[in-house]
Amino acid sequence: MLTRILTDNPARPFTQNFDAKFVSTIKDLLRDGRDTSVQQILRETLDYLEAEKLPDNDTLGPLVEMWRKEKGKRNTIRAPAGAGVSF
């Protein structure tokens, strides 16, 4: 939530500090975070940044790139367990 607010207000001066460590931490929260409400807010924030802020702020590139990959992994349809096994 704070990330979204600061991305809106000072914008580029804030997001220019998003380094590889920050992106990695966000990725870990998406994958391994225990609080589902935090994960939901994070997903909504990343969707917002991708749709609304990326066109005007290129410093969000690495974060949005990671988010697109993570969304792609979540949306990939996986074969059900035991698929391809005949009886």
C-alpha positions as CSV (number, residue, x, y, z in Angstrom):
1,M,0.0,0.0,0.0
2,L,2.8,2.4,0.9
3,T,4.6,1.6,-2.3
4,R,1.5,2.5,-4.3
5,I,1.1,5.8,-2.5
6,L,4.8,6.8,-2.9
7,T,4.7,5.7,-6.5
8,D,1.8,8.1,-7.0
9,N,3.2,11.1,-5.1
10,P,6.9,11.7,-5.6
11,A,6.8,9.0,-8.4
12,R,10.1,8.8,-10.2
13,P,12.4,9.9,-7.3
14,F,10.9,7.0,-5.3
15,T,10.8,4.3,-8.0
16,Q,14.4,5.0,-9.2
17,N,15.6,3.3,-6.1
18,F,13.9,0.0,-7.0
19,D,16.9,-2.2,-7.3
20,A,17.4,-6.0,-7.9
21,K,17.1,-6.6,-4.1
22,F,13.8,-4.8,-3.9
23,V,12.4,-6.7,-6.9
24,S,13.7,-10.0,-5.4
25,T,12.0,-9.2,-2.1
26,I,8.7,-8.5,-3.8
27,K,9.0,-11.7,-5.7
28,D,9.6,-13.7,-2.5
29,L,6.5,-12.1,-0.9
30,L,4.4,-13.1,-3.9
31,R,5.6,-16.6,-3.8
32,D,6.1,-17.4,-0.1
33,G,4.2,-14.7,1.8
34,R,2.0,-16.3,4.5
35,D,-0.6,-13.5,4.7
36,T,-3.0,-13.8,1.9
37,S,-4.3,-10.3,2.3
38,V,-0.8,-8.9,1.9
39,Q,-0.4,-11.0,-1.2
40,Q,-3.7,-9.7,-2.6
41,I,-2.8,-6.1,-2.0
42,L,0.6,-6.7,-3.6
43,R,-1.0,-8.2,-6.7
44,E,-3.4,-5.4,-7.0
45,T,-0.6,-2.8,-6.6
46,L,1.5,-4.5,-9.2
47,D,-1.4,-4.7,-11.6
48,Y,-1.9,-1.0,-11.0
49,L,1.7,-0.1,-11.6
50,E,1.8,-2.1,-14.7
51,A,-1.4,-0.6,-16.2
52,E,-1.2,3.0,-15.0
53,K,2.3,3.9,-14.1
54,L,4.7,2.0,-16.4
55,P,4.0,4.1,-19.5
56,D,5.1,7.2,-17.7
57,N,7.8,5.8,-15.5
58,D,10.5,3.6,-17.0
59,T,12.2,2.9,-13.7
60,L,9.3,0.5,-13.0
61,G,10.6,-1.8,-15.8
62,P,12.4,-4.5,-13.7
63,L,9.5,-4.7,-11.2
64,V,6.8,-5.0,-13.9
65,E,8.9,-7.5,-15.9
66,M,9.1,-9.7,-12.8
67,W,5.4,-9.3,-12.2
68,R,4.5,-10.3,-15.8
69,K,6.6,-13.5,-15.4
70,E,5.0,-14.3,-12.1
71,K,1.5,-13.7,-13.5
72,G,2.4,-16.0,-16.5
73,K,3.5,-18.7,-14.1
74,R,0.3,-18.5,-12.1
75,N,-1.9,-18.6,-15.2
76,T,-0.1,-21.5,-16.8
77,I,-2.4,-24.5,-16.9
78,R,-0.7,-27.5,-15.4
79,A,-1.6,-31.1,-16.3
80,P,-3.5,-32.8,-13.5
81,A,-1.5,-35.3,-11.4
82,G,-1.6,-38.7,-13.0
83,A,-2.3,-37.3,-16.5
84,G,-1.1,-39.5,-19.2
85,V,-1.3,-42.6,-17.1
86,S,-3.5,-45.3,-18.5
87,F,-5.0,-48.2,-16.7
